[in-house]
Amino acid sequence: MAWTAIVVIAVIVGGLLGIALYGLMGLSNPLLGVLATFLIYPAFAMLLIWLGTKLAFVPSVLVVERLRLGAGVRRAWRLTRGQFWRTFGIRILCWGMIWIATMLVAVPVQLLVSWLASIVAGNGDMGDYLAVTRAGDAVASLIASVIGAIGLVVTTSTDALLYLDVRMRREGLDLTLARFMEQRRPTTRFDPAEPDPYHPPAEIPASQLRAMPIDDTRGSGWG
C-alpha cells in the first residue's frame, strides 16, 4: 500500500509540475509554449519509462523478500542493473499485446454501435441516435474495463516472473529452492531455524550457508 501510494502521488505531482511549467512557458512566449510541447512531454515520458523499469521489481521484492520500503527500492534497483533493456522490452511487449487486444474488441463494438445508431435513428431523430450511442459507449467502457483488469493481472505477473528470472540467473534461486526442499523435513510445516530461501544471499547467516548442501554440479548458486 505504501509503495502504491508513493507511485500515485509521484505521478500526480510530476504531472501537475509539468502542466504548470508548460503553462508558464506558454504565457511568457507562445512560441516557447509550442517548443515545450515537444520537450516536456517526451522528457516526462522518458523519465517515467526509466524509473518504471528500474523500480519494476519493488512490489515483488517487498512481498517475497519482506524487506522494508527503502531497502526494497535499493534491492530492486540493483537487480535491474544490466537488465534494463531486457526488462523494458518484455514489459512493453506485454503492454502492447494488451493494447492490441483492447483495440480488437473496442473497434468492432464502436462500428457496431454506429451501424445500429444509423438504423435506429434512420428518420433523423437525434434522441434515438444519442441513446444508442450512449449505450454503446457504456458497453465499450465495460469491455475495456474487463480487459484492463485482466491486463493488470498479466502485467503484474510479468513483473513477478521477470524478478524470479533475474534472481535465478544471478543468484541461483532455483538451486537454492531445490536444496531447501531436499534438506527440509517432510513432517515440518514451519521451523524458525530454517533459512528463508527467498532472502537475498547477503542476508542469510554464514552458519546457515555452511549447513546447506552444495553438491549440485552447477555450483553453489550464490554467484
NUTI-264885 format. One record per atom (N, C-alpha, C): residue in three letters; x, y, z. Coordinates in steps of 0.02 Angstrom, whole numbers, plus 50000, padded with zeros to 5 digits. Example, Ala and Ser with C-alpha at 12.3 -4.5 7.8 and 13.67 -1.06 7.14 Angstrom:
BEGIN
ALA506604971650390/ALA506154977550390/ALA506604983550390/SER506424988850354/SER506844994750357/SER506455000250394/
This chain:
BEGIN
MET500414994050000/MET500005000050000/MET500435006350000/ALA500965006250040/ALA501395012150043/ALA501715013549976/TRP501955008249943/TRP502285009049879/TRP501785011549827/THR501175008849826/THR500665011149780/THR500495018449791/ALA500435020449854/ALA500295027449869/ALA500855032049846/ILE501475029849856/ILE502045033949834/ILE502045034749758/VAL501915029349722/VAL501905029649648/VAL501345034349624/VAL500755033649653/VAL500195037949632/VAL500335045249647/ILE500595046749706/ILE500755053649724/ILE501295056449679/ALA501815052449664/ALA502355054749622/ALA502115056349551/VAL501675052049524/VAL501415053349457/VAL500985059549456/ILE500555060449507/ILE500115066349509/ILE500525072749516/VAL501005072749562/VAL501415078649573/VAL501825080249511/GLY502115075049481/GLY502515076149420/GLY502085078849364/GLY501475076149356/GLY501035078649304/GLY500835085849315/LEU500675087649378/LEU500485094549393/LEU501075099349382/LEU501675097249400/LEU502255101549388/LEU502375102449314/GLY502295097049275/GLY502375097649203/GLY501865102349172/ILE501235101849194/ILE500705106249167/ILE500845113449187/ALA501055114549249/ALA501205121349272/ALA501785124349232/LEU502305120349221/LEU502875122849183/LEU502675124349111/TYR502265119949083/TYR502035121049014/TYR501615127449010/GLY501175128549059/GLY500765134549059/GLY501175140949066/LEU501675140849110/LEU502095146849119/LEU502485148449056/MET502745143349023/MET503125144448962/MET502665146948906/GLY502045144248903/GLY501575146548852/GLY501355153748863/LEU501265155748927/LEU501065162648941/LEU501615167648927/SER502235165648940/SER502795170148930/SER502945171148856/ASN502875165748817/ASN503015166148745/ASN502655160448710/PRO502185161948665/PRO501815156548630/PRO502265151748593/LEU502795154548561/LEU503255150148525/LEU503615145448573/LEU503785148148632/LEU504105144048683/LEU503635138648708/GLY502975140248711/GLY502485135248732/GLY502435129648682/VAL502455131148617/VAL502445125948566/VAL503065121648571/LEU503645124848582/LEU504265121048589/LEU504245116548650/ALA503915119048703/ALA503885115048765/ALA503485108748754/THR502995108948709/THR502595102948695/THR503035097248670/PHE503545098948631/PHE503985093848604/PHE504575092248650/LEU504605095648707/LEU505155094448753/LEU504925091448819/ILE504405094548849/ILE504195092448916/ILE503875085548915/TYR503395084548871/TYR503035078248872/TYR503475072248853/PRO503895072748800/PRO504355067148787/PRO504845065948844/ALA505095071448875/ALA505565070548930/ALA505215067348990/PHE504595069349004/PHE504225066349059/PHE504075059049045/ALA503905057448982/ALA503775050448965/ALA504405046148971/MET504975048848950/MET505605045048956/MET505785043949028/LEU505665049049071/LEU505815048349142/LEU505365043049173/LEU504725042849155/LEU504275037849182/LEU504485030849159/ILE504685030249096/ILE504895023649071/ILE505525021249108/TRP505995025849117/TRP506625023849150/TRP506505021949223/LEU506145026149260/LEU506015024549330/LEU505555018549337/GLY505055017949293/GLY504605012249297/GLY504965005649285/THR505455005649241/THR505834999549228/THR506324998049284/LYS506675003149309/LYS507165002149362/LYS506834999949427/LEU506215002049438/LEU505865000349500/LEU505314995249490/ALA505334991549434/ALA504804986849418/ALA504774981049468/PHE505334979449500/PHE505354973649545/PHE505204975449618/VAL505064981749633/VAL504954983749702/VAL504374979849735/PRO503784979349703/PRO503254975449735/PRO503444968149749/SER503784965049701/SER503994958049711/SER504494957449767/VAL504964962149771/VAL505464961949824/VAL505134962849892/LEU504664967549897/LEU504334968749961/LEU503934962749984/VAL503614959249937/VAL503194953549956/VAL503614947349968/VAL504074945749923/VAL504444939449927/VAL504994939749979/GLU505394945149979/GLU505964945650023/GLU505804949050089/ARG505204951950094/ARG504964955150155/ARG505454960350182/LEU505694964550137/LEU506134969950158/LEU505734976250172/ARG506044981050205/ARG505724987450215/ARG505734991350150/LEU505344996750148/LEU505245000350085/LEU505905002950057/GLY506305006250098/GLY506935009050073/GLY507405003550048/ALA507474998250088/ALA507904992750067/ALA507624989250005/GLY506964988750001/GLY506664985649942/GLY506784989549879/VAL506754996149883/VAL506895000349824/VAL507614999549802/ARG508084999649850/ARG508784998749832/ARG508924991849803/ARG508604986849831/ARG508684979949807/ARG508424979249735/ALA507824981949722/ALA507544981649654/ALA507974985449604/TRP508254991049626/TRP508684995049582/TRP509304991049563/ARG509594987449611/ARG510184983449597/ARG510024977549551/LEU509434974549560/LEU509264968749520/LEU509184970549446/THR508944976549431/THR508854978549362/THR509504981149330/ARG510034981349368/ARG510664983749341/ARG510924978749288/GLY511014981049228/GLY511214976749173/GLY510644972949141/GLN510034973849166/GLN509444970449139/GLN508914975449116/PHE509114981749106/PHE508614986849091/PHE508254985549026/TRP508634984748972/TRP508314984148906/TRP507924977648899/ARG508164972448929/ARG507804966148928/ARG507144966748965/THR507174969749025/THR506564970649065/THR506084975349030/PHE506334980849004/PHE505914985648969/PHE505594982548907/GLY505974978748869/GLY505714975648807/GLY505144970848821/ILE505234966548872/ILE504714961748888/ILE504094965248915/ARG504184970248956/ARG503604973848984/ARG503234977648929/ILE503584981048884/ILE503244984848832/ILE502894980048783/LEU503184974148772/LEU502854969248730/LEU502204966848762/CYS502214965748827/CYS501614963648863/CYS501074969048860/TRP501264975348872/TRP500784980848869/TRP500514981648798/GLY500954980848748/GLY500724981448679/GLY500214976148661/MET500314970048684/MET499834964748670/MET499154966248702/ILE499164968848763/ILE498534970648796/ILE498194976348759/TRP498574981248736/TRP498284986848699/TRP497974984448634/ILE498324979848599/ILE498054977148537/ILE497414973248551/ALA497404969348605/ALA496794965548622/ALA496214970348637/THR496364975848671/THR495834980748685/THR495564983848621/MET496014985448575/MET495794988448512/MET495404983448470/LEU495604977148471/LEU495244972048432/LEU494524971148456/VAL494404972648519/VAL493724972148546/VAL493364978748540/ALA493704984248553/ALA493364990848555/ALA493164993148485/VAL493594992148436/VAL493434994648369/VAL492814991348339/PRO492754984648341/PRO492134981648315/PRO491504983948353/VAL491574984948419/VAL490994987348457/VAL490784994248434/GLN491274998648423/GLN491115005348400/GLN490795005248331/LEU491045001048287/LEU490755000448220/LEU490034997748224/LEU489934992748268/LEU489254990048275/LEU488774995248303/VAL489014999148351/VAL488595004348380/VAL488405009648328/SER488895011648287/SER488745016548235/SER488245013748185/TRP488315007348168/TRP487835004248121/TRP487135003948151/LEU487085001948214/LEU486425001648247/LEU486115008548254/ALA486535013548270/ALA486275020348278/ALA486005022948212/SER486345021448156/SER486095023748091/SER485435020448072/ILE485335014148096/ILE484715010648081/ILE484145013148126/VAL484275013648192/VAL483765015748239/VAL483545022948226/ALA484045027148212/ALA483895034248201/ALA483885035848127/GLY483625031148088/GLY483595032348016/GLY483145038047996/ASN482665039748038/ASN482215045248023/ASN482485052048045/GLY483095052148068/GLY483405058448088/GLY483275060548159/ASP483005056148200/ASP482855057848270/ASP483515057648309/MET483745063348333/MET484375063748369/MET484325060448438/GLY483725060248466/GLY483645057048531/GLY483795049648528/ASP483525046248478/ASP483675039048470/ASP484415037948455/TYR484685042248414/TYR485395041548396/TYR485845042248457/LEU485705047348498/LEU486115048348559/LEU486015042748609/ALA485405040048613/ALA485275034548660/ALA485675028448641/VAL485665026648577/VAL486045020848554/VAL486795022148563/THR487005028148547/THR487725029748554/THR487955029348626/ARG487565032048673/ARG487755031748743/ARG487755024548769/ALA487265020548748/ALA487265013548768/ALA487875009848741/GLY488045011348679/GLY488645008248650/GLY489275010248686/ASP489325016648705/ASP489915019048742/ASP489965015448810/ALA489385014348842/ALA489385010948907/ALA489625003748899/VAL489385000348846/VAL489604993448834/VAL490344993148818/ALA490574997848776/ALA491294998048759/ALA491724999348820/SER491495003848864/SER491875005248925/SER491894999248971/LEU491334995648975/LEU491314989649017/LEU491804984348991/ILE491804983348925/ILE492254978348896/ILE492984980448906/ALA493114986948896/ALA493804989448906/ALA494024988648979/SER493554989549026/SER493724988749097/SER493894981449113/VAL493514976849084/VAL493654969749095/VAL494334967849067/ILE494474970149006/ILE495124968648975/ILE495684971949014/GLY495554978149039/GLY496064981549078/GLY496204977949144/ALA495684975249176/ALA495794971449237/ALA496214965149224/ILE496044961649169/ILE496444955749151/ILE497154957849134/GLY497224963449099/GLY497894965849081/GLY498304967649142/LEU497974970449193/LEU498344972049255/LEU498624965749288/VAL498234960449288/VAL498474954149316/VAL499064951549274/VAL499004952049208/VAL499534949549164/VAL500174953549173/THR500124960149175/THR500734964249182/THR501054963249251/THR500654962649303/THR500924961349370/THR501274954549372/SER500964949549342/SER501274942849340/SER501924943049299/THR501924947049246/THR502534947649205/THR503114950449246/ASP502974955749285/ASP503504958649327/ASP503754953549379/ALA503294949649408/ALA503494944649457/ALA503924939249425/LEU503734937049365/LEU504134931849330/LEU504824934549310/LEU504844940849289/LEU505494943849273/LEU505934944249334/TYR505644946049391/TYR506024946349454/TYR506314939449471/LEU505904934249467/LEU506154927549482/LEU506684925349432/ASP506594927149368/ASP507084925249317/ASP507754928549330/VAL507744934949349/VAL508374938449363/VAL508724935249423/ARG508344933649475/ARG508654930549533/ARG508924923549518/MET508584919849475/MET508844913249456/MET509484913849416/ARG509514918749372/ARG510114919649331/ARG510704922249371/ARG510584926749418/ARG511134929949454/ARG511304926449519/GLU510804923949555/GLU510904921349622/GLU510764913949629/GLY510584910649574/GLY510434903549578/GLY509844902049623/LEU509324906049619/LEU508744904949663/LEU508434898149653/ASP508434895749590/ASP508144889149578/ASP508524883649614/LEU509194884249615/LEU509594879249651/LEU509484879849727/THR509424886049751/THR509314887049822/THR508654883949843/LEU508134884949804/LEU507484882049820/LEU507494874449817/ALA507854871749767/ALA507904864449762/ALA508264861549822/ARG508814864649843/ARG509184862049901/ARG508774862949965/PHE508394868349969/PHE507974869450028/PHE507444863950034/MET507134862049978/MET506634856749980/MET506944849949994/GLU507564848849972/GLU507894842449984/GLU508074841550058/GLN508294846950091/GLN508524846350160/GLN507954847350211/ARG507384849850189/ARG506844851150235/ARG506514844750257/ARG506334844350322/ARG506004838450348/ARG505284838150322/PRO505074832650292/PRO504404832350262/PRO503844833550312/THR503954831750376/THR503414832350425/THR503384839350457/THR503834843650439/THR503874850250470/THR503524855450426/ARG503014858650454/ARG502684863850416/ARG503074870450419/PHE503304872150478/PHE503684878350485/PHE504184877550540/ASP504804879150526/ASP505334878750575/ASP505714885450574/PRO505694889350628/PRO506044895750629/PRO506784895150617/ALA507064889250631/ALA507784888350622/ALA507974887650549/GLU507494886050507/GLU507644885150436/GLU507764892050403/PRO508254892450359/PRO508384898850324/PRO507824900050273/ASP507664906250265/ASP507174908150214/ASP507524908150146/PRO507334903750100/PRO507694903350037/PRO507584909349992/TYR507084913350006/TYR506944919049963/TYR507334925349982/HIS507644925250040/HIS508034931150060/HIS508624932150014/PRO508854938350006/PRO509474939449968/PRO510054935649999/PRO510524933349959/PRO511074929349986/PRO511454932850042/ALA511544939450038/ALA511934942950089/ALA511584942950156/GLU510924941750158/GLU510564942050221/GLU510524935250256/ILE510754929850224/ILE510734923350255/ILE511384922350295/PRO511344920750359/PRO511944919950400/PRO512424914850371/ALA513064915950383/ALA513574911450356/ALA513504904450385/SER513284903750448/SER513204897150477/SER512674893150441/GLN512134896450420/GLN511614892950383/GLN511844891250313/LEU512264895650283/LEU512524894150217/LEU512974888050219/ARG513384887350271/ARG513824881550276/ARG513424875250288/ALA512844875850319/ALA512444869950333/ALA512064867450272/MET512014871550220/MET511634869550162/MET512074865350116/PRO511824859750088/PRO512214855650043/PRO512384859249979/ILE512974858149953/ILE513204861449892/ILE513484856349843/ASP513164850449840/ASP513424845349796/ASP513144845849726/ASP512774851249710/ASP512504852049643/ASP513074853449595/THR513074850249539/THR513624850949491/THR513624857849457/ARG513074861649464/ARG513044868249432/ARG513354873549476/GLY513594871849535/GLY513924876849577/GLY513494878149639/SER513724882949678/SER513394884349741/SER512754888249732/GLY512654891649676/GLY512034895149664/GLY512014902149692/TRP512544904449724/TRP512544911149754/TRP512914916249711/GLY513214914149657/GLY513634918649618/GLY513224922949576/
